[in-house]
Amino acid sequence: MSSGNGTRPAVVFFMVFAPPYKEEKRILALAKPLAKSGMVVLIPWADKQTKNNPMVDDIEGLVDAFMYLQEHEQVDRKRVGM
């Protein structure tokens, strides 16, 4: 996260149908411009994603990630999305 002052919009960047590994260049190519524009970008990763079969606990993890961003001191809690 940037060390600048103020709060920023944020997004939980999650793809249900994930590529085989988390350092996939296509995911980073989509997320980097958002981060460069000043957004906080959180990319959660569950090992089960590679099976392309989201489970209930995966959904709970996404909600937790969203709530984490809303509470983060550098994030504008009214400008968090998925």
Buried (B, 14 or more C-beta within 10 A) or exposed (E): EEEEEEBBBBBBBBBEEBBEEBEEEEBEEBBEEBBEEEBBBBBBBBEEBEEEEBEEEBEEBBEEBBEBBBEBEBBBEEBBEE
